Amino acid sequence: MFCYSNNGASMRAVDPDYVAQPGEVLFANYATEADLVEAFSGYAPAAPPPVTVLKSTVMARLTDAQMASAYAILTGEPKLFGKWFAPDRPVVNCNDPDAISFVNALGLDPAVILAP
């Protein structure tokens, strides 16, 4: 038996004789998204993760001349440079406005260059 609370965001296993407290809903099995939407008026399913592409893949799609232009743009904008070369972030969201502007500044198609 499973007890869901906090508008469906929290779940814990409970004994079969457990009595639900206010704001809790019991399910015999794991609840589906549909079960949670029905049981909790405030339930909001998690948003899907953003679509991303490896930055190395983006750079591999550039010619040598485009790479030189990319480097010039990045070194001219410290914030963009830092964002692009952040070692803890090897991917970029395909719909990231800064990435789209960067690719547009290179005269390239973001739908092609930033494709997953």
N, C-alpha and C positions, 0 to 999 in steps of 0.2 A: 504494500500500500504506500502511496506517495502523497505527501501533503505539499500543496503549492500555496504560496502567499506572495505578498509584495507585488500585487497585480501580475502574478505569473512569473516574476523574475527570480523567485527563490523556490527551491524544491528540496525536500528531505524525505528520506524513507521513515515510515512510522509503523508501529505495530498495528495489526488488524483491528484491535479494539480502541484505537486512538479516536478521540472525539475532536472534530475540527473546531477551532476557535474562530471568533469573528475575523473575517477577511481571509480565511483559509478555505481551500477546496481540496477534497480528497479524490484521488483516482486510484483504481485498482492496478493500473499499469502506468508507464510513462505517458504523460500527456502529449498529444500532438499539438502543432501550432493551431489547428482548428479547434481543438478542445480548449486551449487557453484563451483564444479569442472569444469563444462562447461563454466561458466561465468568468472572465475578468473584463469588465467594460473598459478598463484602462490599459489593457495589454497591448503592447506594440511589438510585433516581431522584430528581431534584430535586422538591421540593414545589411544587405549583402556587402562583402568586402569590396573595396574599389578594384577595378581592373588595372593591373600594373604591367609595366614592361621593365626589364633590366636596363639600367643606364648603359651598360656595356653593349647591349643589343642595339640601342639607339645610336650609339657612337659607331658601331660597326656598319650601320646603314649609310654612313656619310662617306663621301669621297675624300681624298686628301685635301682638295681645295676647300670643300665644305667644312672639313675638320679644322682647317686653319681659321676660317671665318668663325666657327663655333668657339674656338679658343679665344679669339679676339673679343667676341661678345662677352664671354664668361669672365675674362680678366678685367674687362671694363665695368663690370657690375659685381662688386664684392658679395652682395647678398645672394645673387643668383649663383655665383661661383661656389660659395659656401654650401648652398642648398644642393647643387649638382654633385659636389665632391664630398659630401658628408659620408664618412666611412661606415656609419651605422645604418645607412639608408641606401642599399644597392638598387632600389627600384624607384620609379617615378609613376605616379598615377597617370593613366592615359588621358584623363581629362583635366590635368593640372593646368590652371591658367598660365602660370609662369612657363611651364614646359611648352605649351602651345604657342605662346608669344615668342619664345626662344626659337622654335622650329620655324615659325612664320618669318622671323627676322632673317633666317637663313634662306628664305625664299622657297621653302620646302612644304610639302603637304603633311600636316600633323597626323592625318588619318593613316598615312603610310608610315611615317617615321616613328610614331608613337604606338603603332599597332602592337598588341600583345604577342 
